[in-house]
């Protein structure tokens, strides 16, 4: 006996004690799919036969069942379930989570159950209990359908039980195996002229359909690249060519070149053709008139075929592994991929308040404003002047029949393609073109208010490059404190750069870091080429520049905030003097405009990763209060000490060894002062600043992590060479082939030259921006700093052997882990922003980067 069960269902096993329900469940379902009342009693009371905790046990069972059904997991209830009052909450649970309740009944002979119970000493109850259970089961059999069970399977003999096979049936809504590409078309409403134009614009070709009856529309469309159309329903009513539209869509579906979901107008026409009492309004009369105008010889057969086609359409579909959902009026997250009358009603009509507006139309809840699902939902139903994304949902009914346009969304490209209506074919009851358009998009209007719950607490973030990045609750709170107190306008905050790990400590004399250790690290991970970039001693800064103020408003939703922003690694505004920032951004904007950057990249904005010099531009107080104070005081103290020791030796006191040591320390302090001074100079205007971009992170429609680091440097150099000012600072670099010992030696020599001339050192990056090893990402970059520069970090005397020995014991593992997680989060934030995701989704990653920055690491790093 074959039992067909939907892939998502609540399977209720019904039968008296001893009927074999538990054995059956073990044989046909996963252990995690089965919820047993006996096991729940044991969870509560350590005894699965303790009947005094039955109520509590079923509370546990119902709770876990609800969690499984909410997660879309098939669930099996293993209990006697012979009483209607025991089954009622289970049917209600299935309805709540929009899945089928399935009954499998074990109607076996009483003697079989009695013998099985006799063999189980833990089942010590009298024959009256078993007889009562069997009587309750017999009384229940006829009423199971009325109780709400959608499928009922009765097993009456041991042979029936032994012969069972379970077939798990995919839900009709489940087309996750279909990956596209798709062309999703909004409400057509009989506008067949515009539909044909749109299909041709999308690249579809047509041929005559020989199966069409004479006198009917006979074209069948296909795309040469195998794309599929998805119709979002409301094919009928109001427009001039309703039957042609239905024929076109039906032929596409039958040829396997399209999918179609029903609209409320389609279902209303089906009900009318089926003889139901339907009020003829909202354009239905036009559909009926077209049918009536057909030749009598084909009228009835056509109406029947069209009704069968429309009536068989599935409420909605989940596609592309659940990443795409299509429905006429939309689909909330908890209903996606499920099947119930409530799901179908939502797909057809959306969600209403039960009230009507001044036009007599139902007032609808804006379900998309509250949507938080991962899948993109494409829908129609309510005409809008322009299709706009809101929380990963988009309404593409742009009112063609009312004189608007017919719109398609190309997936996965997420490109909108439209054709204008030739004219208005009907008058809308409710105007769909607003009197005044907002300066901000729908998404930007909803992003005006950020929800603290989106960033607080423990979070697990999945990114394209690295899954399951955990953000601890305490770190989230620390990030929120920084952001709420010091951060720039959150609308600009689309990226934060990651931390960068140093190499393992060098064992060479007087050196803590050396390029050989960096090259060895990447070579061990099969990276063949690296790019060594000069490390500028400046401040890391993210620079966003737009072509003009209108572009800043359009793309970032900021008003009257200029053409861009400069902010630090912690999301703070870089310049206290906003006029200096404005002048800097203006010079960058002019340089990009003169060089043709906007045209070449087809963008109105760019996000750059840079170093801004001098270091003193940002660290002025740090230099004055710490470095300069320590350096000046130490120099004076050392000079005084050396003078005293020198006088002592001249007086015959044996202090030569101590004098040599303090002379050495005095020289180290002088080097310390020299180390930070070469990175400092006064800043009076933008002419005193130097900007060294090294990544073109993102432009409209593109995050440039698919390019090599060499591409980034060469592209930046090309545009910088055309600047009309001296703002841009070139980043020197060297390509090293790690399989060539001579190239490696050249890389080491280059570093020695840089650091010997007072440079900070270099950053070593794999040639590819993103490198995945066998198990995870490889380090995106590693810094290797010079001997003298490190005095700024570790103090004047860090090169003394006892200090170097301690520093060489530093642990880089945590730092490297942080670097990888922050890198993945930063790229994910940019990718989400570029793809038009809600700001909360972008900030989830940006906050994650800042939160990870509060993770403790080895202080010797």
Buried (B, 14 or more C-beta within 10 A) or exposed (E): EEBEBBBBBBBBBBBBBBBBBBEBBEEBBEEEBBBBBBBBBBBBBEEBEBEEBBEBBBEBBBEBBBEBBEEBBBBBBBBBBBBBEBBEBBBEBBBBBBBBBBBBBBBBEBEBBBEBBEEEEEBEEEEEEBBBBBEBBEEBBEEBEEBBBBBBBBBEEEEBBEEBEBEEEEBBBBBBEBBBBBBBBBBBBBBBBBBBBBBEBBEBEBEEBEEBBEEBBBBBBBBEEEBBBBBBBBBBBBBBBBBBBBBBBBBBBEBEBBBBBBBBBBBBBBBBBEEEEBEEEBBBEBBBEBBEEBEEEBEEEBBEBBBEBBBEBBBBBBBBEBBBBBBBBBBBBEBBBBBBEEBBBBBBBBBEEEEEEEEEBBEBEBBBEEBEBEBBBBBBBBBBBBBBBBBBBBBBBBBBBBBBBBBBBBBEEBEBBBBEBEEEBBEBEEEBBEEEEEEBBBBBBBBEEBEEEBBBEEBEBEBEBBEEBEBBEEBBBBBBEBBEEEBBEBBBBBBBBBBBBBBBBBEEEEBBBBBBBBBBBBBEBEBEBBBBBBBBBBBBBBBBBBBBBEBBBBBBBBEEBBBBBBBBBBBBBBBEEEEBBBBBBBBBBBBBBEBEBBEEBEBBBBBBBBBBBBBBBBBBEEBEEEBBEBBEEBBEBBBEBBEEBBEBEEEEEEBEEBBEEBBEBBEBBBBBBEBBBBBBEEBEEBEBBBBBBBBBBBBBBBBBBEBBBBBBBEBBBEBBEEBEEEBBBEBBBBBBBBEEEEBBEBBBEBBBEBBEEBBBBBBBBBBBBBBEEEEEBBBBBBBBBBBBBBBBEBBBBBBBEEBBEEBBEBEBEBBBBBBBBBBBBBBBBBBBBBBBBBBBBBBBBBBBBBBBBBBEBEEBB
